[in-house]
């Protein structure tokens, strides 16, 4: 990356740089989630939410966007890249507590193919670089919901679609680090099976979120494979239902940190989701 | 593709669109309530359940209900019905159409809706394999451009295509995502609703007990926006909303009768 100097520095100097850096985080608006994330959504980072169907991944992102962008005209802006017609403006509005929420800081881009996303990210980068648009000047969060919809049509068991993945990852990393944004990537989770001796059937799945089977990962593995698993700085498993002892009617879900650059893993918190809030 | 300052859609644009959506009713008010008014356009809805529980009946009901005139609160649109199992029985749909015409005429006698017009409003396609389906979905874009009244695509049943598919088990995931992508493209480009059905299968747990799960498996569960589970509970049939964009998980009781789906 051309922004940093390439001279070799000592570990002590590196630690000093880290401690004195002005790297900031922004609150998600949900106190318990901020605690799990060591403050909130950090600049230059890629956060992944994964889980089985209907575990509130999309709804959580709606709530976070509302907290970050809808309180006032001067709030940071958010971009939601919707790959599967999951975005709901009415749901976003339900989360708004203010009488007159400011809705101009949120924009939704609908794409369906991986080409569409790559081109969108190119355009986003151009706009961020030009600095002409007020929306992009204040941009702080980009949500992609959900990555498997784009990638699984070009990758499968035999062909891991490495080139396309690399292109996408380069784009995500470049945008987040140069322009100091956070990406939230929504991923799918599926249950893996265990044989009688307790070992996992099938391929292992890389860094965080199930590189080892534990009671915290709850035999739910994130999609997109080993190569992708190294990319997010933070991976959060969302789960609800019987395996956590919840009755689905309780409208509760659990978030477990399975990979983090900031803090211990395997911490988890339970949340309640209602018609107007997540807390 | 360059934006004039702000990309994509604004929230107020989306809100306006969402508030103007007209759902396709199922004729059972309870089911309509748990769905949030009925089957919503711009979403992929999955209906799954055991054989005989009423999936095909609901599909036929929706294929007719999408044609309800605007003056009666309907969409006055048409439906593409993709049949994979040959469960579409013309005689049954004919009697359902008869009851619908009767119902509409009682409210507004001057309507021009007839049994024939209702049957003509269902564009019927047979489909044998998943490759066929991908081809059909590709061709549908052109077909819909010349038939702009089409607002509903029904696939009954999607599961059947995978019973004896030519793809290997590990390819199945990719094929599902390809189908998902085509359906998403249809939904977003042509602003229509997709309803598909899924059957059940038995799985054995590690402890030897049997349980019933949807046939298409866990990968598929992420793909529909709305999932409705139909099942028999004693003497009654129950519909349960398993996944939905804004609704909590809820259930409703329904009946299948000659006229179709009723309370």
Interface residues (C-beta under 8 A of the other chain):
Chain A: X52 X53 X54 X58 X79 X83 X84 X85 X86 X87 X88 X89 X90 X91 X92 X93 X94 X103 X104 X106 X107 X108 X109 X110 X112 X113 X119 X120 X123 X124 X127 X132 X133 X134 X135 X146 X148 X149 X152 X153 X155 X156 X157 X158 X188 X190 X191 X194 X196 X248 X249 X251 X275
Chain B: X1 X2 X3 X5 X6 X7 X8 X9 X10 X11 X12 X14 X15 X18 X19 X42 X43 X44 X170 X171 X173 X174 X177 X178 X180 X181 X184 X185 X187 X188 X206 X218 X219 X221 X222 X223 X225 X227 X242 X243 X245 X246 X248 X249
